[in-house]
């Protein structure tokens, strides 16, 4: 289930990137539904036209006596009311992933939805609020890779940067595009977002009608939610070199034909870069400024400023400079394609459906820095349910235990990691002549069959050290862990005299082979 919205105020970017992810997931056999509101300028019909069900929340009427502030105005209800309505729309449905792409929603909303889904994914780029999620995606170009650390749980998977940009498949394979050597500029791609609330499209068209620019061919793209559509159609009738495209599906094709783009920041930035299309950019929202400014500074695009800072003269001078120095655009094209390969949605889809690749798993001994992560895992509801003691573990109690285990020569704490984040832990405790084994898997990675792979890797590590017998003690109702141990070759020995009620015991024996030569 995907919870997102589009409107004249919100724009179309959130819905379109979610649609891209939805279509890719559907190709993997996943069933997708959207949950949206019927805002003015919504894209619900476009979602339905893709063959995806839309669950409409009640009409946007402020029912609360509380004054809505900030991004919450985008909902027209409070987060709490939105959460309750969303829960009702989920009635009877089994949800593996709930994906949220909405600046108005945070941990308070997510916490209410927790019981109704196995896992939660958040798409964000503001880093201005806390999240209760298992995976967070921020596809923007930001150097501070730690900016979500205090806003999410220690084991939240964080996919950061344009490597994970959610682009449609027609943006993949951009290296096959015939390179433009930029001897001259003939064609402009013009797109300021689906809604373009500042009507920058009209301003740019005025600039392009100037004598030194009117020879250029111009492809103008707007969304169906653009409130200035009639005005633009009348304006474009006066120009034989300008063509208007409304809510198109072939935007990659239009970009490929162009020599330069003039448009807004946001998700389209990554589309232009994947195609290798040099861009003159005007930011139209606060959240676009930081990463667009960084891209400009490092030579990936030309940023003119925010919408309230530019005028026709600013745009005109930028276009004239590009026409007079076309060779400068060649470097922008090369650098853009190097940064964005267009395969981000495939990477995200794979992680959601099958998890990380097994060959990327690594293992190391735990250190003092891992204490908080272990505490977070230990108090996971599923871990506590399967533990012999189901009481929540306090921080001071855990810290004392963890320090003792790290310094105990009879204990081995092993952390298994993927390319994205740690996926789980295995602990061996020496008791007399044998080892006991315990393990847990981070909730984001359950259901992918990692238990056997993780334990096998840990046992191989132990086998390199010494001969051993491993004893596994499992609650009778923990069938998943029983299957994992059986698949690894554990057998059930005669129970010990002090057998705990409701418990099954498993045993695995290994001996060292010493080669002489």
N, C-alpha and C positions, 0 to 999 in steps of 0.2 A: 504494500500500500504506500502511495506517495501523497504526502500532504503539502500542497503548494498552492499559490494563487497568481493570477495575472489581473491587472487592471490598468486604467490610464495613469494611476498614481504609482503603482508598483512596477509597471512595465511588463515585458514579455519574456525576459531572459531566464527567470526562474523556471517557468513552465517549459520552455524549449530545451533547456539543458536536462531537465527531468525526463522529458519525452525521449531525448536521445538515449539516456540510460535505460529507460523503460523498453525501448525497441530492441536494444542490445540484449537485455536480460531475457526478453521474450524469445529471442533466437536460441537461447539456452534452455528453453522449455519452462520458463518461469511465468506464472500468471500474475498480471499487473492490473491494479486499479488505482485511480486517482481520487483524492478527496479535495474538493475545492469549494469556493464560494462564488456566487453569481454576481461578482462585482461588475460595474460598468467597465467595459473594455476587457472582459474575460476571454479566455481562449478555450472554453469548454468544448465548443464544436470542433475545433482543430484536434483536440485530444480524441474525441469520439471518431473523427474521420480516420484516425490511425487504428481504429478497431479496439480502442481501450475504453473500458467502462469508467464513467465519471459518477462519483457519489457526491451529490450536491448537499452542502450544509444549508441550513435555513437562510432566508434572505437577510442581507446585512442590515439589521436594525439594532441600534444600541438599546439593549434591554437593561443594562446595568446603570445604576445611579452614579457610578464612579466615572469621573472624567477620563477619557482615554488620552494617553500622551505618547509622543514619539512614534515608533513603528507600530505600536499596538493600534493606532488609528487605521492601519492597513487592514485590520480584521473587522473593524466596526463592532466588535464585542471584546470582552476581556479574554485573556488567555484561558482562565478557568472555564468560562462559558464555551469557548471554542473546543477545549479539551472534552467537556461533557458531550457536546454535539458530535465530536469525532468518535468518541467511544460508542455512542448509539449507532453510528454508521457502520461500526465494525461488528455489530451483533452477529454472533454465530460463525464468524470467519476466523480461520486459523492463519495467523500472520507469522511468517518467518522473519521478514525485515519490514520495519516501518521507516520510510525515508522522509525526512522533513527538510524542505528548502523554503524557509520563511524567516525573515528578519524579526517578525513580531513574536516568535515562539522561542522559549528557552527551557531551562531545567524544570521549571514549575510545571509546564505543559507536559514535558517528556516524562516526568516522574508519575503523573497521573495515568499516562498511557502504558507504562512499564508492564503492568499485569496482562496486557492484551496482545503482546508481541514477544517473540523470542529475542529479537535484537533490534537495535535502533541505530540508524545512520542519520547524521546531520550534514547538510551542505551549508557552509557558512563562509564569509570572508570579512566579517566585521571584527571578530575577536573582542567583542564588547560585553559578553554575557556568558554565564556558566551553562554547561550542557550535561545532561545525563544520557550519554550515548556510548555505543560500542565502537563506532567508527565515525570520524569526522573528516570531511573533505573540504579543503580550501585550495582551489586551483589557481589562485593568484600568485604573482611574482613578488614574494615578500622574503627578505633575508632573515628575519627573526623567526627561526624554526621552533622557538620555545614559547611563542606567544599564547599558545593554548594550554600550556602545562598546568597553569593554576586554574584553568577554566573547565578541565575535564578530569576524569579518574586516571590514576597512574597507568592503567593498562589499555586506555583508549587508543585504538589504531588511528594515527593521524597521517592522512595522505595530503601532502602539502606541495604546491607548485604546479606549473603548467604541464608537467609530465602526466598529470591526472585530469587535464582539461577534458570535459565531456563534449566531444565534437562528433558530429555525424560521420558515417563511414566514407562519405564522398570527400572528406578532408584528408583521408589516409592516402599514402602513396604520393605525397606532394613532390617528392624528388623526381618523379617521372614527368612532371610538368616541363614543357619546353622553356628553358631559362630565358628571361628577358635581359638583354644586355644594356638596356636603358641608354640608347643613343638619343632617343627623344620620347616625349610623353604625348600620347594620343587619346587615351581613354581613362575616365575617372569612375570609380565606384563610390557611390554616395549613400551612406546609411547611418542614421543617428538613433538607432533603436526602434523597436516596434511602435512605441507610443510617441516618442519625441515631444515631450511636453513643452519644451522651450522653442519649438518650431525652428530648430537650427537648419532643417532641410530647406526651408524657404529662404533663410539668410544665405546659405551656401549657393542656392540657385541664382540669387541676385548677383553674387560675386562671379559666378561662372558665365554670366551674360555680359561681362565686361569685354571690350574689344580684344584684349590680349589673351582672353581665355575662351571666347565663344566658338573657337574652332574645335575644341575638345568634345569628344563623344562622352556622354554621361549616362550611366545607369543609376537611377534613383530607386532605392528600395524603402518601402514603409510597411508597417504592420496594419492589419485590419482595425486595430484599436486606435490608430492615429486620428486625433480629433480634428486635424487640419487637412484631411484628405481632399475635400471638395476644393479648397483654396489652392492646394498644390496641383490638382488636375487642371484647373484654369490657368495657373501660372505656366505649367509645362506645355500647354497647347501653343504657346507663343514661341517655342524653341524646337526647331526640327532636329536638333542634335541631342535632345534629351528624351530618354524613354523611362516611363514610370512602371515599377513592378510592385504589386500589392500582395503581401503575404505569400511569398514565393517559396518553393521547395528546392529550387536550383541555385541557391545563393552561392555555392561553391563554384559553379560554372560561371556565374557573372563575375566573381572575384578573379577567376583564372584569366578572363579576357582583359581585365583592367591592368593599367600600368601603375596606378596609384590609387589609394583609398582616402577618402575624407569622411570621418565618422566619429562615433562616440567611443568611450572606453567600455569596459564590461566584457561579457563573454565573447563578443565579436572580435575582440583583440586577438584571441587565440586562434580563431578561424582565419583571420587575415595572415597571421604569422605562419600558420601551418601551410597555407597556400604559397607563402613567400611574397605576399603583396605588401609593399611599403605603405606606411600609413601616416597621415596627418590627423592627430586625435584631439578632440575636445571632450573633456570629462563632463558628464551631466549629473553625477551623483557623488556625494562625499566619499563613499566607499571605493570609488574608482581612482581617487587622486593619488594615494600613496604608491600603488603599484605602477600606475601610468607614469608618474614622475620618475620612479626608479628605472623603468624601461627606457624613458627618454634619456636619462643621465648615462645609461650604459649603452646607448646607441642602437636600440631596437626599434624605435619609432620617433616621430617628431610630435611633441606635446605642445599645444598652443596655450593651454590653461583651462580653467573651468568655464562653464557656459556663461556665467555672469561676468567674466573677465575679458571676453573676446568680442570683436565686432567684425563688420565686413572687411575692414582694412587689414585686420590681423590675418584673416583667412586668405585674402588676396595676396598679401606679401609672401605667405608660406607657399602658395601654389606657384607664384612667379619664380621663387627661389628654386623650387623643385624642377620647373621647366628649364630654367637656365643652367641647372647643375644636375642633370639626370643621373650622372655616374654615382652620385652620393646615395642614390636609392638602391644601387646594386648591393652595397654592404648591408643595408637594412633588410633586404630580401634574404641574403645568405644567413644572417644572424637569426632572423625569425624562424626559418626552417630548422636551424640547429637547436633552438630552444623548444619548439613545439613540433612533435612528430605526428600528432593527430590520433595516437593510439591510446589516449588516456581512458576512454570509456571501456575499451577492452580490458585494460588493467583492473579497473574498478569492478566490472562485471565478474571477472574471474575470481576476484577476492570475495565477492558476495556469495558466489555460487559454489565454489570448490576450495576456497582458501588459498594460501600461498603454495608455491611449488615445493615439493618434498626436498628437492636438491638444494633449496636455499636454507634449510634448517641447520643451525649451528648450536653447539652446546658449550657451556662454560660453568665454572664454579661460581656460586653466588658470592656477593661481597656485601659490605655494610650498606652500600648505596641501594641495595635491592630490598631493604627491610620494609619500606612502605608498600612496595608492590606485593610482597609476600603477605603482608597484613590485609591488604585489599582483597587478594585472592582467598585468604583463609576465611574471611567473613562473607564471601559470596553465599547467597541462600542455598544454592544447590550443594556447595561444598559442605556447609554446616549440616544440611539434611543427611548427607551420606557419611558424616563423621560420627564417631562413637560418642563424642561429647558435642551436643548441638548448641551450647551456649555461645553467644557472641563474644569474641575475644577483644579485650580492651587493648589500647595502644601500648600502655606501659607493660602490661603482661606479655604482649607479643614481643616487644623490644628486648625484654629480659630473656625470653625463650630464644629469640633469633641470635642474640649475641652468644649465648651458651652453645648453641648448635654450631655456629661458625667456628668456635674455638675448641670444639670437641673432636678429637682425632678419630672417634668411632662413628662420626656422622659425616655424610657427604651430601651437600645441597647443590643440586645441578639445575641450571636454568637453560631451557631450550628456547631459542630465538629464531625468528624468521627475518626476512628483509624489512618487514613492516614494524614488528614489535615482538616482545616476548610472548610465547604462546602457552607456556606452562612450566611446571617444575616437577622434579623427581627427587625424592629423598631416600637415601640408604642409611640405616642405622645398624651398626654391628651389635649383635646380642649373642655373646658367647662365641659359638663356632659358625654362626650364620648371620645373614643380613635380613632385616625387615625392609619392605619397600612401601612407599606411599607416593602418591602423585595427584596433581590436579591440572585441569586445562582451563585457560581463560575462556569465559563464556562466549566470546566472539568466534572462537575456533571449535566449539563443540558441534558435533554432527558431521564433521568432515573425515572421521576415521583417524584422528591424530593420536589417540591413546596408544595404539599398538606401535605406531612409528616412533613416538616419543619414548616409550619404555624400551623399545628395542635398541634405540640409540644410546640410552643411558646404561643398559645392561652391557652393551658392547664396550662402553667406556670402562665399566667396572671390571669386565673380563680381562682387560689389558693390564689390570693392576695385580690380580691375585685369583687363586681358586676360591670358590665361594658356594654357599647355598643361600638362596633368597626365599624368605617366607612372606607370603602376601596374606593379610587378614582383611576380609571383606564382609560387609553386612550382607545377610542373606538376600535382601531385597534389592541389592545393587547389581542388577543383572548385566549392566553395561561393563562394569569393571571385571566381573567374572569372565565375560566373553573375551575381553582384552587379554587377561592372564592365560586363559586356555589357548588362545591363538598364538601366544608366545611360547607355548610348550610347558606351562606350569601344570602340575598334577596335584590331586588332592591326597595328601598323606593321612595317616590315622590322626585324628584330632588329639591335641595335647591334653593332659589330665585337667589343666585349668582352663579348658575351653570356655570362651565367653558365649553366653546364650545369643542366638540369632546371628551367629558368625560362621563363615566358611573360611577354611584355610587352604592355601595353595603353596606349592613348593617347586623350586627350580634349582638344579645343581649344575655347577660348572667346575672343571678342573683345569689347571694350567698345563699347557703342552710345552715342554722345554726341548728345543732342537739343539743337538750337539753337532759340531762340524768345524 
